[in-house]
């Protein structure tokens, strides 16, 4: 279910809290962005772009030498769209084995063996994963059948192997209906180095289905709102149809975004209808038909 990530390096990001003996750095790649000290990792496989199919960050100069030398590995993360799934989000500790470089995957999901277990829009802390007795360590690239291993089991298998890189990766957009997975990350700690110490929170300006429809009706005007959503005589069921449509969206933030989009589209529809040429009743009917068709398409 996982896809092997070939790291594409981007511009380096400064790090807070690195020991003086070395200058630890964090280098985002793919669809990764940084704002207010918080890293946003996106995997979007539903658009034409390929750069954001996966994203992540690679850490260097952390003082880690072998797998056994990793004494602290933790992060705080917030899945804003949709869940933990398909082995993502995860740390990737790349080690040099006798048969070449291989990855040890360390899953942030507290229940990686099940189909997703991360609460949405909630900051979660992994705690120190080093020493964990949970089956979050996947060493199957080194030894088949070890996808769900404890730290002790991973240490016994690869403890002496040199570490060539450590990354944090999000790449499971493909596993969701909307083809997108978005994870916010902060306070990533590798041994004594800490990265991304921002405190930004995800947007909270969402609205439930009823609130969204009431706002649209107020913004568009009752007549346009009925044209847009109504399907029966006199379009009397417009409000119910709107609430039903809004309730099918994934969360309050998505509804808030939809309201802004529909408001903008409705304003454009009104301008286009006003531009219709003609005289008298025929002109009025043409404007109304044009407006209705445009509004139906907008929602």
N, C-alpha and C positions, 0 to 999 in steps of 0.2 A: 504493500500500500504506500510505502514511502518511495520517494524518488531521490536518487543520489544527487546532491547539490555540488555543482562545480562552482567554486567561489569566484565571483567577479569583484574585484576590489574597486572601491570608490574612494572619495576624499576622506582622509583620516579625521577623527573627531577627538578633541581634547578630553582628558580624563581627570576626574577629581579624586583625590585621595591616594594616588600611587606613591609607593615608597621612593625615597630619594635615590636608592641604589639602581633603579631602572625607571624608565618613563613608559609606563603601560599605556597602550592606545587601544581605541575601539574604532574599527573601520566598517561603516555600513555598506551594504551592497544590495543590488536588485531594487525592489520597491520601498526600501527603508527610508524614513525621514526622521528628523529630530526637531522638536519644538519645545521650548520651555523646559529643557532638560529631560524630556521624556521621549523615548524611542518608539516610533510607530512602525510595526512590521505588517506588511500587506501581501497576501497572495491572492491575486485576481486572475483567474484563468478564463473569465467570461468576456473579456474585451479583446480587441485586436492586438494590443501591445503584448510583448513577451517579456519585457524588462521586469514587470511586476508580477510575473507568474510565481515568483518566490522572492523572499527578501530575508535579510539577516544582518548580522554584525560579527566581524571576526576580531578577536582580542589577541594582542601581541605583547611581548615583554612583561608578562605577569610573574615571571620568576619560576614558572612551572617547567620542570625538566622531564620527569616521567609521570605516568598515570598515578603512581603511588604518591608523588609529590603534591598532587592536588588535595589540599586539606580543607578548603572551603569552596562551595559552589552553590550559589543561591540567586534568586531574582524575585522581584515583585512583578506580577503581570495582570493584565486586564483584557479579557476577550470581549471586544465590543461587537464582533461579527464573526462567526456564529457560536463556535464552541471549540474545544480541543478534540481533534480527530485526525486519523491517518498519520499518527506519529508527529504531530505538530501542535504547539510549539515544543522545541527541544534544544538542549545543548548538544553539540557535536564535538567530541574530543577525538581528534585524529591522531592515531598512534602508528609508529613504524614497527611493523611486524616482520618476521623472517620472510614472509611472502609478499611484502609490500605494504604501503600505507592503507589503513582501514579505519573506519569510524566506530567509536563507541557512542551510542545515542543515549542521552539521559533526558527522560521526558518530564516536562513541567506538569502535565496532567497527573493528578494524584491517583487516577484509576486508568492507566494506559491500556490495560487489557480489555476494557469495555468500550462501548461506542460513545465516547465523550463524557466528561464529568466535570466541566468547568462552568461555574455560574457566569452568566453574561453581565457585562457592565459592573463588575465587582473586582476590586483589587484583591488579588490572592498572593500569598507569600509561600514560596516553596520550602522555606527554612533551609538549613544546610543539608544538601543532598548527599554529601560525603558521609558515609556511615549509615545511610538509610537502609532499613530492612524491607522497604517497599520494592516491588518488582519494577522499578523505573529504569533500570539499566539494560540496554539492548546490546549484546556483544555478538550478535548473530553473523556479522560480517567476518568475525574472527573464528567463531565456532558455531556451526549450524545448531538450531534448536535452543538458543539461549536468548530469545527475545525478551523474556521477562525474568531478569536476574536482579539480585540484591547487590548492594555495593560490595559486600564481602565476596560474593561470587565473581564479580567483575574484577576486583582487586587480585584475586587468586589467578585469574586468567591472563590479565594484561598489566599487572602492577609494575613490572620492570620495563615495559616498553616505553621508549621515548615519545613524548608528545610533540607533534609537529604543528598543530594549530588547535585553537578552541573557538567555536562559533556558537551563536544562538540563531536558530532558523525557524521561519514560518513558511510552509509551502503546501498547505492542504486545501487551497481554494477549490480544487477539483472535487473535493469530497462533499460539497454542500450544494443545495439547489440553486442558490444565487451565484455560485462559482467564486465566492469571495470569503476569505478569512482575514480578520484584522485583529492584531494583538498589540496593546500598549505595554511597554516594558520600562521599568525603572529600578534603581538600586540593585544593579547586577554586581555581584561580588565574586571574584575569583581570588582565592587566598586573601591577601591583604589589600588588593586593589578593588576599588568600587567605581562603578560607571553609571552615568545617567541618574543624577540625584534630584531630578525635578519633582514637582508635586502636582502637575497638571492633572485635572480630572476630565473624564469624557463628557460630552455635551449632555445637559439635563433639561433642554428646552422642548422636550417632547410633549405630546398630548394623546389622550386616548381617542377612540373612534368617535365618540359623541362630541367631544370638544373639537376635533378636527372638522367635523361636518357643520357644526354650529359656526365655526369661524369662516368656512367656505361660504356658507349661506349669507353671512353678514358681509363678507368681502365682495362676493359676486353680485349680490342682490337676489331676491327671491325668484324673480322670473328666470334669470340666467341659470340659477341653481337648479330649478325644476327642469329646464331644458337639458341640462347636462346629465342629470341622474334619473329623471322620471321615465317610467316605462308604461304606465297605465293611463286611464282617462284623466285628463287634466294634470297629469304628472304628479298626482297626489302622493305617490309612493317614493318621491325623490329622496326624502330624508332617510327612510329605511334602507333604500338601495345604497346610499352613500355610506351609512354606518356599516352595512354589510361588507362593502368594498374595503373600507378602512380597517375593519377588524381582521381582515386577512393579511394585512401587512405585519412584518415580523416584530416590530416594537414601536414605542411611542416616538422615538427619534425619527424612524422611517416615515411615520405619519406627518410629523412636523415638516419634514423635507418635501413630502408629497403636496402638502397644502401650499407651500411656497411655489412649487412648480406649477400647480394648477391655477393659482392666482395669476401668475405671470402669463400663462397660456390663455386664460380667459380674457385678460386685458387685450392681448393681441387679437383674439377672436372678435372682440367688440370693434376694434379699429378696422379689421378687414370687412366686417359686415357693413359698417358705416360707409365704406368706400364703394359699395355696390351702386351701379348706375341704374337709372330707370325713372319712371314717373308714376305717381299715384299709387293705387293699390298694388299693382304689379311690383313696384319697387319695394313696398313694404313687405310683401310676401317673400320676395327674393332675399331681402336682408334677414328676415326671420329664419328662413330655411338655411341660409349660409351660416348664421350664428349658431343654430342648433347643431348642424353637422360638425362645425368646428369644436363646439363645446363637448360633444359626445366623444370626439377624438381625443380631446385634451385630458379627459378623466379615464 
